[in-house]
Amino acid sequence: MNTATSQTPMALDHRPGFFARAESWLDERGKGAWIAAMVVLFIFFWPIGLALLAYMIWSKRMFNSSCKSMTRARSRHMGRTSGNSAFDAYKAETLRRLEEEQDNFEAFLKRLRDAKDKAEFDQFMNDRARANDTRDDDTSPASA
């Protein structure tokens, strides 16, 4: 066994660690870091930039990062008190109500998407059944 063969598995084992570290490093810095990395990669070697863009879209990093940072910012401010107990109670109630409204709206959107998916599936099945009925009528011995 030569040295090149013995070093290859070790190098492959090291690669996922590098990518995981790079991914967590970019995640810590937010969506802007991901976009900057993509632009730099497009400038130096566009296929890798395109691959990074595809990964960002596939992993939903382009869409969820801002929500995560807003949640972090909100949780940072939730623990603070203003010193005015009436205002703090009002703020807590308003935030609770807004979160409840957001949950209700997200549930509504899910029901809406599910209903649309069901309608599209039902339409597909009806079209398929009509196509089968038409084909059966054309190939039946009575029509010959």
C-alpha positions in Angstrom: 0.0 0.0 0.0 1.5 3.3 -1.0 1.4 6.6 0.9 -1.1 8.3 -1.5 -3.7 5.5 -0.9 -3.3 5.6 2.9 -3.7 9.4 3.1 -6.9 9.6 1.0 -9.4 8.2 3.5 -7.9 10.5 6.2 -8.3 13.6 4.0 -11.9 12.6 3.2 -12.7 12.2 6.9 -11.4 15.7 7.5 -13.6 17.4 4.9 -17.0 17.1 6.6 -15.6 18.7 9.7 -14.3 21.7 7.7 -17.6 22.2 5.9 -19.5 21.9 9.2 -17.2 24.4 10.8 -17.5 26.8 7.9 -21.3 26.4 7.9 -21.6 27.2 11.7 -19.2 30.1 11.3 -21.4 31.6 8.5 -24.5 30.8 10.6 -23.2 32.8 13.5 -22.7 35.8 11.3 -26.1 35.7 9.7 -27.6 35.8 6.2 -25.3 38.6 5.1 -22.2 36.4 5.6 -23.8 33.7 3.4 -24.6 36.2 0.7 -21.1 37.7 0.9 -19.5 34.2 0.6 -21.7 33.4 -2.4 -20.8 36.7 -4.1 -17.1 36.1 -3.5 -17.3 32.6 -4.8 -19.2 33.8 -7.9 -16.4 36.2 -8.6 -13.6 33.7 -8.2 -15.2 30.5 -9.5 -18.8 30.8 -10.5 -19.8 27.1 -10.4 -19.0 26.9 -6.7 -20.9 30.2 -6.2 -23.8 28.6 -8.0 -23.6 25.5 -5.9 -23.6 27.6 -2.7 -26.6 29.5 -3.9 -28.4 26.2 -4.6 -27.4 25.0 -1.1 -28.7 28.2 0.5 -32.0 27.8 -1.3 -32.3 24.1 -0.6 -31.5 24.4 3.1 -33.8 27.4 3.3 -31.0 29.6 4.7 -32.1 32.4 2.3 -35.6 32.5 4.0 -35.3 31.5 7.6 -32.1 33.3 8.8 -33.9 36.6 9.2 -36.7 35.0 11.3 -34.1 33.3 13.6 -32.3 36.6 14.2 -35.6 38.4 14.9 -36.5 35.7 17.4 -33.1 36.1 19.1 -33.5 39.9 19.2 -37.0 39.5 20.6 -35.9 37.1 23.3 -33.1 39.5 24.3 -35.6 42.2 24.9 -38.2 40.0 26.6 -36.1 39.6 29.7 -35.6 43.3 30.2 -37.9 45.4 32.3 -38.5 49.0 31.9 -39.0 49.7 35.6 -42.7 50.4 35.0 -44.8 47.4 36.0 -47.9 48.5 34.1 -45.9 49.0 30.9 -44.2 45.6 31.3 -47.5 43.9 31.8 -48.9 45.7 28.7 -45.8 44.7 26.7 -46.0 41.1 27.8 -49.7 40.9 26.9 -49.2 42.5 23.6 -46.3 40.2 22.7 -48.4 37.2 23.8 -51.3 38.3 21.6 -49.1 39.0 18.6 -47.5 35.5 18.9 -50.9 34.0 19.1 -52.0 35.9 16.0 -48.9 34.8 14.2 -49.5 31.1 15.2 -53.1 31.4 14.0 -52.1 33.0 10.7 -49.4 30.3 10.1 -52.1 27.6 10.8 -54.4 29.3 8.4 -51.7 29.4 5.7 -51.1 25.7 6.3 -54.8 24.9 5.9 -54.9 27.0 2.8 -51.9 25.2 1.3 -53.4 21.8 2.2 -56.7 22.8 0.6 -55.0 23.9 -2.6 -52.9 20.7 -2.7 -56.1 18.6 -2.3 -57.9 20.6 -5.0 -55.0 20.1 -7.4 -54.7 16.4 -6.6 -58.5 15.9 -7.0 -58.3 17.7 -10.4 -55.4 15.5 -11.4 -57.3 12.4 -10.5 -60.5 13.6 -12.3 -58.4 14.3 -15.4 -56.8 10.9 -15.2 -60.1 9.2 -14.8 -61.6 11.0 -17.8 -58.5 10.1 -19.9 -58.9 6.4 -18.9 -62.6 6.5 -19.7 -61.9 8.1 -23.1 -59.2 5.5 -23.9 -61.5 2.6 -22.8 -64.3 3.9 -25.0 -61.9 4.1 -28.0 -60.6 0.6 -27.6 -63.9 -1.2 -26.7 -65.1 -3.8 -29.3 -68.5 -2.0 -29.6 -67.0 1.0 -31.3 -65.4 -1.2 -34.0 
